Amino acid sequence: MSVRPPDDLLGLARAVARGDGDAAATLVAEVGGGMLRVVRKVMGHRHPDVDDVTQDAVLALLGALETFRGSSTVAHFARRIALLTALGARRRARVRRREANVDPSAVEEIAGDDLSPLASAVASRRRTLVRQLLDELPQPIAEALALHFILDHTVDEIAEASSVPANTVWSRLRLGKQALRRKLEADAPLAEMLRGPSR
């Protein structure tokens, strides 16, 4: 059985839960960068709502600390809240786009990596498809996929955070990976990029 290392932020979190404003500012300074990175991974680095979603996630964290049981580190808890906030924001944006008849690919991130133009385009398209899939999957499956592949949580950590058996998490990950494989295989623009220019 592994022993969890001491959490340096737990005292701050308890102080925030008691209403200590200085502790809240210090805690946000400590975990805010990690939360921003998670939101960027889910939303896309240049998505116009990254700052707003991150702010929403920070507010959600501060509100949730009153009920924080300490079953994970505070930083881990903060990143999970950022992930769930970003997933929720994407789902709401998807509904608004559907109601306005906007093509979702028109608002996805444009590649900006230091890769070759083709590799950058392929990577960007894959990220777009993964983000779209997270919007489309049932919430428990999307959350399990994102926790595992974005936050690198283990199956046991996801099971504990989600209050479900590890076998349920394995099943959700399997279903999510199958859906992702089907989406990647069915995407004509990605297939065309991978084939390269026709001769």
Buried (B, 14 or more C-beta within 10 A) or exposed (E): EEEEEEBEBEEBBBBBBEEBEEBBEBBBEBBBEBBBBBBBBBBBBEBEBBEEBBBBBBEBBBEBBEEBEEEBBBBBBBBBBBBBBBBBBBBEBBEEBEEEEEEBEEBBBEBEEEEEEEEBBBBBBBBBBBBBBBBBBEEBBBBBBBBBBBBEBEBEBBBBBBEBEBEBBBBBBEBBBEBBEEBBEEBEEBEEBEEEEEE
